[in-house]
Amino acid sequence: MACRLLANGFPLTVYNRSAEKAAALKTSGAQVAATPRDAAAHAQVIFSMVADDAASRSIWLGENGALAGSTKGAVLVESSTLSLGWVKELAAAASAGGCELLDAPVTGSKSQAASGELCFLVGGPAAALEIARPAFSAMGRALIHLGQTGSGALLKLINNFLCGVQVASLAEALALIERGGLTRDQAIEVLTTGAPGSPLLRTLSDRMTARDYTPNFLLRLMAKDLGYAIAEGQQHLLKLTTAASALEVFNQSIAAGQGDKDMSAVMEQFRSNV
């Protein structure tokens, strides 16, 4: 995302909790800040993309947080996949500091980020969106303004909850194919080109059969997203039974040491039990 902004001529200051991860951006023309506060100073639009609520809170709040360095009128854009409770708390803190927050998580992963093909799911004030729109355009192919603050965060949790359920069910289905003695490639062709087929199933079935778990979307982050979705369902007196079942499958993989692999590694627990 940062590289797309630089390629489109935006002046950019960056901060990463792991300083070495920002080094390459310096050679591409970015200024590297020592703290989130320094990164946010004088910026009109401030983006955050981190792993979870705890990471987001540490980036935004506190003496050296980005919010402390933000100037009045700045637009804060939180593109991480987070809980609605934290998004709303952050929006209130932004407002108290004279800023406005857009929750704008993305669909798409590493390749889409690199090519500027992300889709942003945006919640928050329309006026703030217009200020940030040029930056969004540099990073994404689409932007959907869903309404009030939290709308983007909610739809992203629903999106990832559905993905997590598909991944868990695909792993179980492939296990049944392998244990049942079917010709695996033939069975996968039937499933991925028929009614159950989806781009996600086609991509992950390839990874699962190749046993290539190079991280594209970390397994432990999908477990985190399923947990957030389940908690949000509880806020609406809704039990997300399929999400809970999928989370159990993912947690078993984390317990087996697969958490930092691609989420398709959820398949391995079924192979190891043969």
Residue pairs with C-beta under 8 A, 6 or more apart in sequence:
1 47
1 49
1 79
1 113
1 118
1 139
2 12
2 14
2 25
2 30
3 25
3 28
3 114
4 113
4 114
4 116
4 138
4 139
5 12
5 135
5 138
5 139
6 12
6 25
6 28
6 29
6 30
7 138
8 138
10 135
10 138
12 25
12 29
12 30
12 31
13 30
13 31
13 32
13 33
13 38
13 39
13 41
13 43
14 22
14 25
14 30
14 31
14 32
14 33
14 39
15 22
15 32
15 33
15 34
15 35
15 36
15 38
15 39
15 59
15 66
16 22
17 55
17 58
17 59
19 32
22 30
22 32
23 32
25 32
26 32
33 39
35 64
35 69
36 59
36 60
36 64
36 65
36 66
36 69
37 63
37 64
37 65
37 66
37 68
37 69
38 69
39 46
39 66
39 69
40 46
40 66
40 67
40 68
40 69
40 70
40 74
41 69
41 70
41 71
42 71
43 70
43 71
43 74
44 73
44 74
44 75
44 131
45 74
45 75
45 77
45 131
45 132
45 135
46 66
46 70
46 74
46 75
46 76
46 77
47 77
47 79
47 135
48 56
48 59
48 60
48 66
48 76
48 77
48 78
48 79
48 80
49 79
49 80
50 56
50 59
50 80
51 80
51 221
51 224
52 80
52 81
52 82
52 221
52 224
53 82
53 83
53 86
53 228
55 80
56 78
56 80
56 82
56 86
56 90
57 86
57 90
58 65
59 65
59 66
60 66
60 67
60 76
60 78
60 90
60 93
61 67
61 93
62 68
66 76
67 76
67 93
67 94
67 97
67 99
70 76
70 94
70 97
70 99
72 97
72 98
72 99
73 98
73 99
74 99
75 99
75 100
75 101
75 102
75 128
75 131
75 132
76 90
76 94
76 99
76 100
76 101
76 102
77 101
77 102
77 104
77 132
77 135
78 87
78 90
78 101
78 102
78 103
78 104
78 105
79 104
79 105
79 106
79 120
80 105
81 105
81 153
81 156
81 157
81 160
81 221
81 224
81 225
81 228
82 103
82 105
82 153
82 228
83 153
83 157
83 228
83 231
83 232
84 150
84 153
84 154
84 157
84 232
84 235
87 101
87 103
87 123
87 149
87 150
87 153
88 149
88 150
90 101
91 101
91 103
91 124
91 149
91 150
94 100
94 101
95 101
100 124
100 125
100 127
100 128
101 124
101 128
101 149
102 122
102 123
102 124
102 125
102 128
102 129
102 132
102 149
102 152
103 122
103 123
103 124
103 149
103 150
103 151
103 152
103 153
104 120
104 121
104 122
104 123
104 124
104 132
104 136
104 152
105 120
105 121
105 152
105 153
105 156
106 112
106 113
106 118
106 119
106 120
106 121
106 140
106 156
107 118
107 119
107 121
107 156
107 159
108 117
108 118
108 119
108 140
109 216
109 217
110 216
111 117
112 118
113 139
116 138
116 139
116 140
116 141
117 140
117 141
118 139
118 140
118 141
119 140
119 141
119 142
119 143
119 144
120 136
120 139
120 140
120 142
120 143
120 144
120 152
121 144
121 146
121 151
121 152
121 155
121 156
121 159
122 129
122 136
122 143
122 144
122 145
122 146
122 151
122 152
123 145
123 146
123 147
123 148
123 149
123 150
123 151
123 152
123 153
123 154
124 148
124 149
124 151
124 152
125 149
126 145
129 143
129 145
133 143
136 143
137 143
146 152
146 155
154 232
157 225
157 228
157 229
157 232
158 229
160 222
160 225
160 226
160 229
161 225
161 226
161 229
161 230
161 240
161 243
161 246
163 200
163 222
164 222
164 223
164 225
164 226
164 243
164 246
164 247
164 250
164 263
165 242
165 243
165 245
165 246
166 198
166 200
166 201
167 200
167 204
167 222
167 246
167 263
167 264
167 266
168 245
168 246
168 249
168 250
168 266
169 246
170 201
170 204
170 205
170 208
170 267
171 208
171 249
171 264
171 266
171 267
171 269
171 270
172 249
172 270
173 191
174 184
174 188
174 205
174 208
174 209
174 267
174 270
175 267
175 270
175 271
177 184
177 187
177 188
178 184
178 271
178 274
179 274
184 209
185 209
188 205
188 209
191 197
191 201
191 205
192 201
192 202
192 205
204 263
204 264
207 213
207 262
207 264
208 264
208 267
211 268
212 262
213 258
213 261
213 262
213 264
213 265
213 268
214 261
214 262
215 260
215 261
215 262
216 262
216 263
217 262
217 263
218 259
218 260
218 261
218 262
218 263
219 250
219 253
219 254
219 258
219 259
219 260
219 261
219 262
219 263
219 265
219 266
220 250
220 254
220 259
220 260
221 263
222 250
222 263
223 247
223 250
223 251
223 254
223 259
226 243
226 246
226 247
226 250
227 247
229 240
229 243
230 240
230 243
230 244
230 247
233 239
233 240
233 243
249 266
249 269
250 263
250 266
252 269
253 259
253 265
253 266
253 268
253 269
256 268
256 269
256 272
258 265
258 266
258 268
258 269
